[in-house]
Every structure is written in structure tokens, then in C-alpha cells.
């Protein structure tokens, strides 16, 4: 995905996001002070935009209005914003209404699942989730929980209500699988 040119932190985060969430990159295009990645989200069968805002200390309405304009031009319903700055309160409120995910400043610039101490996390499909709940005869809220703010949850894009399969390598058991219910 990357070229020999040195990537910005925002671009590295965007490329990690695309890789870990298994999105398909369609095109990468620079705009004024931003870089846009048009992506295909296979599991939702839709297209979206990853919007990298470069070098902004605070992301305000003006920066977001540019994104909303590009989304409208390209007929995109979803967006993900990557920045090293912080978001104003107005931006946070507007993003929820416009189906825009605001990545936190703490989003990693590397694949966290390559670290020996971080187990592999994946979101169960609705079919897998129903089969699991039926097998153990439990309701989702009765399962062990994981916060939606957990770094691994943020990286894979899980939302409250999702069930995660967490696979750990074990010296005694070989592989150990656990399940967690994502909560706010």
C-alpha cells in the first residue's frame, strides 16, 4: 500500500486500520491538508472514506464540512476520520449524526496483534453469535464483557452489542478461545 515516500503518522494509522479491519483500498487521493482513502467494506457491502487530517491540533467544523462535501460528491454514507489532533464538541456531535467514526489520537500506528502479549480478536457474524448464545444458553449481557474503548476493540471496529472471539496462544493448551460481549 505504501510507497518509498515517508508516510505521515495519520497515513500509517489509516493503512493499519485498512489492513486490520480487512477493508479493500480502492483509491488514495490527496486533498488540501488531507489524504482520502476510498475503501470497500466487504462485510457491509458498501464503500466508505478514510479521511486523514494532517497536522491539525484541533479538528473543527470547517475540516469536517470539507469531508461532508466529498462524501456527498462521491455518494458515500460512511467515513472514518484519522488525525493526531483532538476533536471539538461540535464535531463529535455532528459525526454521530452523519455516520462518521472519529478515531482517537491513541489509535496505534502498528499492527497490535503482532505483539506476543496481544491475543487475536475478531467480531462474530450474527449467525455465529446466535449459534454461540444458543450453544451456551446465555443472553449476551450474561457473557464476560469488554469495553468499546479497549484498544483491540477500537482497532477491529467492534461496536457495543458485538461478540468477539479472542484466540490466545497457550503453551499448555495450544490455543485457548474465549468470547467477550462489547459494552459501552
C-alpha positions in Angstrom: 0.0 0.0 0.0 2.8 2.5 0.8 5.4 3.9 -1.5 9.1 4.7 -0.7 8.0 8.2 0.3 7.9 8.6 4.1 4.3 8.4 5.3 2.8 10.7 7.9 1.5 9.3 11.2 -2.0 9.7 10.0 -1.3 7.8 6.8 0.3 4.9 8.8 -2.7 4.8 11.1 -5.1 4.7 8.1 -3.1 1.9 6.5 -3.1 -0.2 9.7 -6.9 0.4 10.0 -7.5 -0.7 6.5 -5.4 -3.9 7.0 -6.8 -4.9 10.4 -10.4 -4.3 9.5 -9.9 -6.2 6.2 -11.1 -3.3 4.1 -10.2 -3.1 0.4 -8.4 0.0 -0.8 -9.9 1.4 -4.0 -8.0 4.7 -4.3 -5.8 7.1 -2.4 -6.2 10.8 -3.2 -4.7 13.9 -1.7 -6.8 17.0 -0.8 -5.9 20.3 0.7 -4.2 19.3 4.0 -5.8 15.9 3.9 -5.5 12.5 2.3 -8.5 10.4 1.4 -8.6 6.7 1.1 -11.7 5.4 -0.7 -12.3 1.9 0.7 -14.7 -1.0 0.2 -16.1 -2.7 3.3 -16.8 -6.3 2.2 -18.7 -7.4 5.3 -21.2 -4.5 4.9 -21.1 -4.5 1.1 -20.6 -0.7 1.0 -18.0 1.9 0.3 -16.6 4.5 2.7 -13.9 7.1 3.0 -10.9 7.2 5.5 -10.2 10.9 5.9 -6.7 11.7 7.2 -6.4 15.3 8.5 -2.8 16.2 8.6 -1.1 18.4 11.1 -4.2 19.8 12.8 -4.1 20.4 16.6 -7.8 20.7 16.8 -10.3 19.4 14.2 -13.2 21.8 13.9 -16.4 22.1 11.8 -14.6 23.6 8.8 -12.4 20.5 8.3 -15.5 18.3 8.7 -17.6 20.3 6.3 -14.9 19.5 3.6 -15.3 15.8 4.4 -19.1 16.0 4.3 -18.9 17.7 0.8 -16.6 15.0 -0.5 -18.9 12.3 0.9 -21.8 13.8 -0.9 -19.9 14.2 -4.2 -18.8 10.5 -4.1 -22.2 9.2 -2.7 -20.6 7.7 0.4 -22.7 7.0 3.5 -19.8 6.3 6.0 -16.5 7.9 6.9 -13.6 7.3 9.3 -11.5 10.3 10.4 -7.8 9.9 11.4 -5.9 12.8 13.0 -3.3 13.4 15.6 -5.3 16.4 16.9 -8.4 16.5 19.2 -12.0 16.9 18.1 -14.2 19.8 19.2 -17.5 19.0 20.9 -19.5 20.2 17.8 -17.5 17.8 15.6 -18.2 14.9 18.0 -22.0 15.7 17.9 -22.1 16.1 14.1 -20.1 13.0 13.4 -22.7 10.8 15.2 -25.5 12.2 13.0 -23.5 11.8 9.8 -22.3 8.2 10.4 -18.6 9.3 10.8 -16.3 7.4 13.1 -13.7 9.6 14.8 -10.6 7.6 15.6 -8.9 8.5 18.9 -5.5 10.0 19.0 -4.3 6.9 20.8 -5.1 4.6 17.7 -1.9 2.6 17.1 0.4 3.2 14.1 1.3 -0.5 14.0 -0.4 -3.9 14.0 -1.0 -4.5 17.7 -1.8 -8.2 17.0 1.8 -8.8 16.0 2.8 -8.3 19.7 3.3 -11.5 21.6 1.1 -10.5 24.5 -1.9 -9.3 22.5 -4.3 -12.2 21.5 -6.1 -12.2 18.2 -9.6 -10.6 18.3 -12.3 -11.0 15.7 -16.0 -10.0 15.5 -18.5 -12.8 15.2 -21.1 -12.7 12.5 -24.7 -12.6 13.5 -25.1 -16.3 12.6 -22.0 -17.3 14.7 -23.3 -15.1 17.6 -26.7 -16.7 17.6 -25.2 -20.2 17.5 -22.8 -19.4 20.4 -25.6 -17.9 22.5 -27.8 -20.9 21.8 -25.0 -23.4 22.5 -24.3 -22.0 25.9 -27.9 -21.0 26.6 -27.0 -17.4 27.6 -28.0 -13.9 26.8 -25.3 -11.5 25.6 -25.3 -9.5 28.8 -24.5 -12.7 30.8 -21.2 -13.1 29.0 -17.8 -11.7 30.1 -17.6 -8.1 28.9 -15.1 -5.9 27.1 -15.3 -2.1 26.9 -15.8 -0.5 23.5 -12.8 1.8 24.4 -10.4 -1.2 24.6 -7.6 -0.7 22.1 -8.1 -4.0 20.4 -11.9 -3.4 20.1 -11.2 0.1 18.6 -8.7 -1.4 16.1 -11.1 -4.0 14.7 -14.1 -1.6 14.7 -16.3 -3.6 17.1 -19.4 -1.8 18.4 -21.4 -2.2 21.6 -23.6 -5.3 21.2 -21.0 -7.3 19.1 -19.5 -10.5 20.4 -15.7 -11.1 20.0 -13.8 -14.3 19.7 -10.4 -13.9 21.4 -7.8 -16.6 20.5 -4.8 -16.8 22.7 -1.7 -19.0 22.2 -1.1 -21.3 25.1 1.9 -23.4 26.0 -0.3 -26.0 27.7 -3.5 -25.9 25.7 -2.0 -24.9 22.3 -4.8 -22.5 21.6 -7.4 -21.0 24.0 -10.6 -19.4 22.7 -12.7 -17.0 24.8 -15.7 -14.8 24.0 -16.5 -11.3 25.1 -19.6 -9.1 24.8 -18.7 -5.5 23.8 -20.3 -2.8 26.1 -20.2 1.0 26.1 
